[in-house]
Amino acid sequence: MTKAIFFDWDGTLVDSLPMLFRAHNHVRDHLGHPLWTRDEYAQAIVYSSKELYPRLYGERAEEARNVLMNFIRENHLKELNVLEGAAEMLEELSGRGVIMGIVSNKTHEFLGIEVKHLGWDKYFGVIHGSGQAAKDKPAGDPLLHALLHHPAKPDIKDTLYVGDMESDLSCGKEAGCPVAFIRGTARTDELIAQYKPAYIVDNLTQLKETLIDFVSKP
């Protein structure tokens, strides 16, 4: 039995959320909409922009997506910060031969660029961004799709998904995959009660210990 660990990206291994917050408000300013507060933004991005923007902006959804993509393209590598402990954790897991992948709602193009920019593509058998499956998170489709396209073909029963947002908890639940949840959102306690993740951690130091324990168990 070979264990596998699939990770969310933003807020889990890297921090580009401040840039993404500015990017979405750049779009709203362009369209003449009120700017989001942090709380409003956090609630909205349960969905990817591919699925969210048609609901928000109707006929102007394509224009809005183009404005968003241009902003991100110009800024995402300049403001990509690795979370403390992430690199060491991935190196440790890789050294143990753990099967790993990324499942994110970030646009697939930008996700691949960021992973390669950090030199982390060597860790992941599959890098799965928005638009690769029939639905994005919070549906379970992206995780199931990524498992099918990983060269190692890991079994969902032996896989753990790691994330920090409701979309990650929902994705894991719909896919039938246990989740390791990183605390941090304003609704943490509510989300834990609703989704009952298999593991709950406060930071990547605790996460590393949890993941090593997960892959070490028979």
N, C-alpha and C positions, 0 to 999 in steps of 0.2 A: 504493500500500500504506500503510494507516494503522495505526500501532502503538497498542496499548492496554496499560494497566497496571492490574491489579486488586490491591488490598491486603487483607491481613488487618487486623484492628483492634487488639485488645488485644495489647500487647507489640510492635507494629509501628509504629503511629502514636500511640497513647496508652498510658498505664500505669494500668490499673485492677485489675491482678492482685492487689495486696495486699488490696483490698476484696473481690474475688471469693474469695480464699483464706479470708478471714474469713466470707464468706457461706456457703460450703460447709461449713465447720466449725461454723457456727451451726446448720445443718441436722443435722449429725451429733450435735451436743450435744442438740438437740431430740429426736432419735430414740433417744438413749442409746448411740450408737456411739462408739468411740474416735476422737479427733480425728486428722486427717491431719497428717503432717509435710509440709514443703515438697516433699520429693522424692515422697512418695506423691501429693500433690495434682497435681504436674506430670505424673506418669504417668497419673493418672485423667482429666485434662481433655483428653486427646487426643480424647475424645468430648464432644459437647454434653450438657447435663443431660437433654435430652429423650430421648436414647438411653442415657445412662449410668444414670440413676436407676432405671429398671425393673430393670436388672441388679443394682443394689446393694441396692435397698430393697423390691423385690417389691410386695406388696400396699399398702405405704405410699408408693409412688413418687409418687402424686398429692399426698398430704399433704406429702411432702418438697419437691416442686416448688413448692407454694404457699408454704411457709415460705421457700424460696430466693427466689422472686419478690418476696415482701413485703420481705425484707431488702434486696435490690438496689434495689427501687423507692424505698426510703427513703434509700439511701446513694450511689447510683451517680454522681449529678451532683456531690455534695459532694466526692467523692474521685477525680474524673476529671482526670488530669494529662497534658498534651500532652508527648510526648517531644521533646527538644531537636532542632531542625532540621526537625521534621515540617511545620510551617506554611509555612516558607520553601520547602521542597521541593515541596509541593503547589502553591504559588503559581507557582513556576518552571515546573512541568510544565503547569499550566493555561495559562500565558502562551504556551507552545509549542503549544497546541491538542491536547494529548495526551488521548485517551479514557481515562477512569478509572472505576473502580468499587470497591466494598467487598464482600468475601465473608468473613463471620465466623460463628463458632458462637455468638456472643452472641444471646440472644433478640431476635427481629426488632424488637419494640416498643422495647426499651431501646436497641438499636443506632441506630434512627432518631432517637430523642430525643437521644442523645449527639452524633450527627453534626450535627443542627440546632442544638443548644446551642452548639457551637463555631463555627457559621456555615460549616461545610464542605460542606453539601449542594449548594452551587453548583459544587463540583468533580466530583461523582460522578453519572454517568448512571443508576447503579443502586446501591442499598444493600440488600444481601442478607444477612439474618440466619438464625438457626436456624429450621427448620420450613418454609422456603419451597420447598425441593426435597424429593424423595422421601427422600433421606438427607442427613445433615449431614456435615461433614468428620469423619473423614479420607477419606471417599468423594469422588470427583471430581464428583458430581452438583451440588453447590452452585455451583461455578465454571461448569460448562456451562450450568446454569439461568440464572445471572446474565448470561452472554454472550448468551443468547437474548433476555433481557428488557431488555438495554441498547438505547436508541434507535438507537445507531450500528451495532448488530449486528456487533461486531468479530469477526474470524476468530481461532480458537484458535491458528493458526500464527503470528499477528502479535501475540500477547498474552504478557505476562509476569506471573506471579503473585508477590507479595512476602509473605513471612511469616517467623516466628521459631520455629515449633514443628514437631514431627513431623507433626501433623495437616495443616499447610500443605504440607509436602513430599509427603505422601501424596496430598493432594487434587490438587496439580499433576500428579503422576506419573500418577494414574488418569485425569485429564482430558486428558492429552497436552499439557500446557502447561509450558514451562520455568519454573523458580522461581529467584528471587533470595532467598537465605537469609541472615537476620541472625543472626550468632552470639550465643550467650548461655546456652543450656541446658547442663546438666551433661553431656549426651550429645552435644554438638555434633560432635565428631570421628566418633563412631559413626554419627550420622545423615548426615553428609556422605558417608561411605564407602558407606552403604546406598542413599541416594537420588540422589547425584551431582547436586546442584543446578547450574544453569547459571552462577550467580554466587554468590559468598560475600563478605559484607561484615561489618565489625565494628561499624558505627554508621551513623547516618543521613547523616552527611557523605559517607561513602564510598558509601552507597546512592544519594544524589542524583547523584553523578558517574556511577555505574553506569547509572542510569535514563536520564540525558541521553544517554549513549553508546548505549544500546539504541534509543532513539527516533530518534537521529540517523542510524543506519545504514540503508542502503537495503534 
